[in-house]
Structures are given as C-alpha cells and as structure tokens.
Amino acid sequence: MLSRRNFIRIGTSSVGALALRPFWELPAMAQTGPYYRALVCVFLFGGNDSNNTVIPMEDAAYKAYTANRGALALSGSGLTAPVADALGAPYAFHAKLPEMASLFASKELAVLANVGPLVQPLTRAQYQAALAPVPSNLFSHADQQIEWQTSVAQGRSATGWAGRAADYMAARNINSSQFPIFVSLAGNSLMGAGATTQPVALGPGQSLALTGFDATAASNARLAAFQSLLNFDSGLSLMQAANATLAHSVQDASALSAALGKAAAIKTQFPATSLGAQLKQAAQIIQAQQALGMRRQIFFCSLGGFDTHTSEISAHNTLYPQLGAALAAFYNATQELGVAQDVTTFTESDFSRTFQPTSGGGSDHAWGGQQLVVGGAVRGGRVYGKFPDFTLGGPDDTDVRGRWIPTTSVDQYGATLSSWFGIPDGDLGAVFPNLANFSLRNLGFLA
C-alpha cells in the first residue's frame, strides 16, 4: 500500500490542471501576517551556462575570460554595454539580456555569484583529496535538479525547501484560506512538496472549471451525484485519499476561478512564450491574492533547453530573449499591481557548465554558477558572493576544465529568500538542513 504522502495524486480534465492537494483539511483561520510576500522561482532546466549570462569586465578578469572560454567567449556586439555595480566594478550581460542589464543598472536586480549545492564549504584541495563531503552524483541533471529544489545535498528528501517553508506558514495560519501556498505553473515540482502541505500544479491559460456541466436541471443532478461520490465512505483508505484529493482540486479550481473572475485585466504586455504565459498566470494569481485570502505564496516556473553540449551560442540567442523579456514583463506587472516590493523573482538551474568549451561549440556539465534575483526589495546593482577565478586548473576548479566549486551554497541562497519571506532565523535550520555548516546565513541581497 502506498502511504498518503507518497500517493500519486489525481489530475483529470474535469478539474482543469489543478492537482496535488493534501489529503487532510486545514482549518480556515484569520490571517495573522501583516503583509503580503511572494517568491517566484524560474528554473532553467538543462544547466544554464551562466559563465555567459553576466561577465565581469575588469581588465584582468575579462582577459582571463577571453583566454579560457575559447569559441564561447563573448565580445563586442555579443555583450551589453558594461554597467557599473555599487562599487564601480563593470559587468556586462549577454547581448540578448538587455532587460537584465537595465534592471541591474536601476538596482532592481542582483547577481549571486558561483552558487551551487554544497554540504559544507569546500576547497579544491579538499575536493581532489576527498577530504570533505560533496553533494551526491555531481554533474548529473536529475540529481542536481533535486538538490537545488530540496536543498539536501546528500541522500534523498521527500520534501522541497519551498514545501518546508510552506509548512512553516501553514502551521501558523498566515493565510486565511485553504488554497495552496505553493503553485507550480510548470508541472509537478518537488520543490513545493511539504511534510504537511503539498503543491498545486496549474497549466497557464487552461480552464479551471469542471467540464461537461451547465445550468440545466439534469446537469445539476449529475454534478450533485458526482460530489456525493467524492464524499462517499467506501472504507478503502486509498480510495478515500483519492476522492479527497479530487474534491480539494474542485474546491481550489472554484476558488481560483472566482478570484480571477473579479480581477481587472493586467495591462502589462507579456511575451507570447511559454515562460511569458507562466509568469503572466503568476501575476494574475498575485493580483487575486486578497480574494484568495493569501499572505504568502510561492510560484514555480521554468524554461528548458539549456543542455548546450553543442551550438551553445545559437541556443542562447534563442533562449535568453525569452528569459529576459519574460522576467522584465513580470517585474513591470508587479509594479503595475503595486506589489513590486512584495514579490521577489529568482533563478535556479541544474548547474552551470564547463568554462572550457567542447569541440561542438558547446559545454559540458559543471557545478557552481551565477543566479539572478529581481524585485523591488532587492538590494540590486550588486554582485553577492565571489566570481570564480577563471583559470583552468585554478583554485576554484574541480579539475582542469572550469567546473567551478561553489563558494555560496543553495542553503545560503534559499535561506536569504526565506528570511525575507518571513521565516525567523531560528527556524531556518528546519528548512535548510545544512545551513548550520555555513557561517554566513543571510547574504544580504534583500531588504
């Protein structure tokens, strides 16, 4: 028998794309949180080569970059005009990310340098001599995606770090409704699975209403019969769990449809891309947060195609315009809705890629890389952490190909986001099990 937590939840066309609800009822209680806050993750599946996302343009660093990147090195028209950070150091973004350069210049975007899964701080000497623990199955897509989403670098976890953050909020009745805290707009996500809460998966633009029913008497009778079946006590725990899940999905769909139906159309124009549609749906749900009774929400969106073993330049020329335009549109929408200070968007990815290119104009699986954080509360125009030394075989390289050993952990990154989200410092260890291994718990990129 499958346990309730491990039971694969039902999704059917009759409830649109909503699924993944807990099997138990949570009591509706008054909101106790004084303000609204939302985290929005944009996961770049495949392993984004962030060595070409943002580049330090100081002379020595850029010379090392061009010398060791080979055919993948960007120059001239391949880069935005350099933008100085708060300390005056120049950085350039990929030319297809002009929106990110603009947000960095206006101090609404921060760069997190050389971030990745870690058990504890690690040096090249420790790594090469196997003198310290390292994350499981390094350079594996599936394993590194899991480690980013769970913040558990060794072993397996049935919960994600955002799910554990949702557990914390649910236990304190921060929201006044039973609508899920974590909403994935990119399919099922381990990141949002909690011990006492579960995520909801919603397909952008899909109908949320039950299909096959109308206002006729016969239709109403069929709907009543359907609902009575969901409430029927069969005596079989697995069937009861499935029925409860489906019933919750119907309720969630009804609540969300009603809330969205009351909201005015968002004027901000989103790009007609998959990521644009996901972030537009997130903006619409954020707009309806008061009607839904939400004080805290977490969203998961994604963009794939970053496994660039060959033809990386052309792949980035296609992917980065989608990423930059969608992130900028979403930030503009939060400004339109008056919640820019309350919504923080951040990127994650399987890993970055080797600094040394492959023979096919691509790059191989690597480890630490740069991530972007956007929002009104971001202390932007700054680089947090430290860019790796671009020397192949240098102090930050696992070998001689430019697989950078992270100098900032997923735990520190997520803990900083979660602290702003409202989790006290003393409770962060329950969300990020390895956080105690790092002396700096808050990276300071959020006000």
URPETA-V510123 format. One record per backbone hydrogen bond with DSSP energy under -0.5 kcal/mol. CO is the residue of the C=O (numbers start at 1). NH is the residue of the N-H. Records with the same first field share a line. If there is no record, write none. Layout:
CO = NH, NH
This chain:
3 = 7
4 = 7
7 = 9
12 = 15
13 = 16
15 = 18
19 = 201
27 = 29
37 = 297
38 = 344
39 = 299
40 = 346
41 = 43, 301
42 = 44, 348
43 = 45, 303
44 = 47, 48, 350
45 = 306
48 = 50
49 = 52
50 = 53, 54
53 = 94
55 = 92
58 = 62
59 = 63
60 = 64
61 = 65
62 = 66
63 = 67
64 = 68
65 = 69
66 = 70
69 = 72
70 = 73
75 = 78
76 = 79
78 = 95
83 = 91
85 = 88
89 = 85
90 = 57, 58
91 = 83
92 = 55
93 = 80
94 = 97
97 = 100, 101
98 = 102
99 = 103
100 = 104
101 = 105
102 = 106
103 = 108, 109
104 = 107
107 = 380
108 = 375
109 = 381
110 = 373
111 = 113, 384
112 = 371
113 = 386
114 = 407, 408
115 = 369
116 = 410
123 = 127
124 = 128
125 = 129
126 = 131, 132
127 = 130
135 = 138
137 = 140
139 = 141
140 = 144
141 = 145
142 = 146
143 = 147
144 = 148
145 = 149
146 = 150
147 = 151
149 = 161, 162
151 = 153
153 = 136
160 = 164
161 = 165
162 = 166
163 = 167
164 = 168
165 = 169
166 = 170
167 = 171
168 = 172
169 = 172, 174
170 = 173
173 = 32
174 = 33
181 = 183, 298
182 = 200
183 = 185, 300
184 = 202
187 = 186
189 = 192
190 = 193
191 = 162, 163
193 = 160
197 = 194
200 = 184
202 = 204
203 = 206
216 = 220
217 = 221
218 = 222
219 = 223
220 = 224
221 = 225
222 = 226
223 = 227
224 = 228
225 = 229
226 = 230
227 = 231
228 = 232
229 = 232
232 = 234
235 = 237
236 = 240
237 = 241
238 = 242
239 = 243
240 = 244
241 = 245
242 = 246
243 = 247
244 = 248
245 = 249
246 = 250
247 = 251
248 = 252
249 = 253
250 = 254
251 = 255
252 = 256
253 = 257
254 = 258
255 = 259
256 = 260
257 = 261
258 = 262
259 = 262, 263
260 = 263
268 = 270
271 = 273
273 = 277
274 = 278
275 = 279
276 = 280
277 = 281
278 = 282
279 = 283
280 = 284
281 = 285
282 = 286
283 = 287
284 = 288
286 = 289
288 = 292
289 = 293, 294
290 = 293
293 = 176, 177
295 = 37
297 = 39
298 = 183
299 = 41
300 = 185
301 = 43
303 = 45
306 = 308
307 = 309
308 = 363
309 = 362
311 = 315
312 = 316
313 = 317
314 = 318
315 = 318, 319
316 = 320
318 = 322
319 = 323
320 = 324
321 = 325
322 = 326
323 = 327
324 = 328
325 = 329
326 = 330
327 = 331
328 = 332
329 = 333
330 = 334
331 = 335
332 = 336
333 = 337
334 = 339, 340
335 = 338
339 = 342, 343
340 = 343, 376, 377
342 = 38
343 = 376
344 = 40
345 = 374
346 = 42
348 = 44
352 = 366
358 = 361
360 = 311
361 = 312, 313
362 = 358
364 = 354
367 = 352
369 = 115
371 = 112
372 = 347
373 = 110
374 = 345
375 = 378
377 = 447
378 = 380
381 = 86
382 = 111, 384
384 = 113
391 = 394
394 = 397
395 = 124
396 = 405
401 = 355, 356
402 = 355, 404
403 = 398
404 = 368, 406
408 = 116
409 = 413
410 = 414
411 = 415
412 = 416
413 = 417
414 = 418
415 = 419
416 = 420
417 = 421
418 = 422, 423
419 = 422
422 = 424
424 = 427, 428
425 = 428
427 = 430, 431
428 = 431, 432
431 = 433
432 = 435
434 = 437
435 = 438
437 = 121
439 = 441
445 = 379
